[in-house]
């Protein structure tokens, strides 16, 4: 009897049992995956709490120190810049005064030398005419 339903009952029962076993294996894998995920996340959180958080705090403290030092350096640089500019201005003023004073003295000396030269020329011209 090719159309007998009883001949199909055993393979159907086997397929049903295998489907139930597959479903149970998939459920077990899902539960195992979830348990592994929760353990890994617990481990990651513990690592972060034990190692990363203290390192972050130390890095933030170092960055705070760096900011303080940078602010001090900037302030000192500004002070030195003002001091150098003031000194350069005073040197320029002093050089201008020295130049002006030297110009007056050189002009006076040149005038005296021209006068002496004129006297010598006049004396030489007088002696050559006499």
C-alpha positions in Angstrom: 0.0 0.0 0.0 1.7 2.9 -1.3 -0.7 5.5 0.1 -0.7 4.1 3.7 -0.3 6.9 6.3 1.2 4.5 8.7 4.3 4.1 6.5 4.9 7.9 6.9 4.4 8.1 10.6 7.9 6.9 11.6 9.8 9.5 9.4 7.4 12.2 10.5 8.1 11.3 14.2 11.9 11.3 13.5 11.6 14.8 11.8 9.5 16.2 14.6 12.0 14.9 17.2 14.9 16.3 15.3 13.1 19.7 15.0 12.6 19.7 18.8 16.3 18.8 19.4 17.4 21.6 17.0 15.1 24.1 18.8 16.5 23.0 22.1 20.1 23.3 20.8 19.4 26.8 19.4 17.8 27.8 22.8 20.9 26.4 24.6 23.2 28.3 22.3 21.3 31.5 22.8 21.4 31.1 26.6 25.1 30.3 26.4 25.8 33.3 24.2 23.9 35.6 26.6 25.8 34.2 29.6 29.1 34.6 27.8 28.1 38.2 26.8 27.2 39.1 30.4 30.5 37.6 31.7 32.5 39.6 29.1 30.6 42.8 29.9 31.2 42.2 33.7 34.9 41.7 33.0 35.1 44.8 30.8 33.4 46.9 33.5 35.7 45.6 36.1 38.8 46.3 33.9 37.4 49.8 33.3 36.8 50.4 37.0 40.2 49.0 38.1 42.5 50.2 35.4 41.0 52.7 33.0 39.3 55.0 35.5 42.5 55.6 37.6 44.5 56.1 34.4 41.9 58.6 33.2 42.1 60.5 36.5 45.9 60.6 36.3 45.7 61.8 32.7 43.3 64.5 33.7 45.5 65.6 36.5 48.5 65.7 34.2 46.5 67.7 31.7 45.5 70.1 34.4 49.2 70.5 35.4 50.1 71.1 31.7 47.4 73.7 31.4 48.7 75.5 34.5 52.3 75.4 33.2 51.2 76.6 29.8 49.3 79.5 31.4 52.4 80.4 33.4 54.7 80.2 30.4 52.3 82.4 28.4 52.2 84.9 31.2 56.0 84.9 31.6 56.4 85.2 27.8 54.1 88.2 27.7 56.1 89.8 30.5 59.4 89.1 28.8 58.0 90.5 25.5 56.9 93.7 27.3 60.3 94.0 28.9 62.2 93.5 25.7 60.0 96.0 23.8 60.5 98.6 26.6 64.2 98.0 26.5 64.4 98.3 22.7 62.4 101.5 22.9 64.8 103.0 25.5 67.8 101.9 23.4 66.3 103.6 20.4 65.7 106.8 22.3 69.2 106.7 23.7 70.7 106.1 20.3 68.7 109.0 18.9 69.9 111.3 21.7 73.5 110.2 21.2 73.2 110.8 17.5 71.8 114.2 18.0 74.5 115.1 20.6 77.3 113.8 18.4 75.9 115.6 15.4 76.0 118.9 17.3 79.5 118.2 18.6 80.8 117.1 15.2 79.2 120.2 13.6 80.9 122.4 16.1 84.2 120.7 15.6 83.8 120.9 11.8 83.1 124.6 12.2 86.1 125.2 14.3 88.3 123.2 11.8 86.9 125.3 8.9 87.7 128.4 10.8 91.2 127.3 11.6 91.6 126.3 7.9 90.3 129.7 6.8 92.8 131.5 9.1 95.7 129.3 7.8 94.7 130.0 4.2 94.4 133.7 4.9 97.8 133.8 6.6 99.4 131.8 3.8 97.9 134.1 1.2 99.1 137.2 3.2 102.7 135.8 3.3 102.7 135.0 -0.4 101.6 138.6 -1.3 104.1 140.2 0.9 
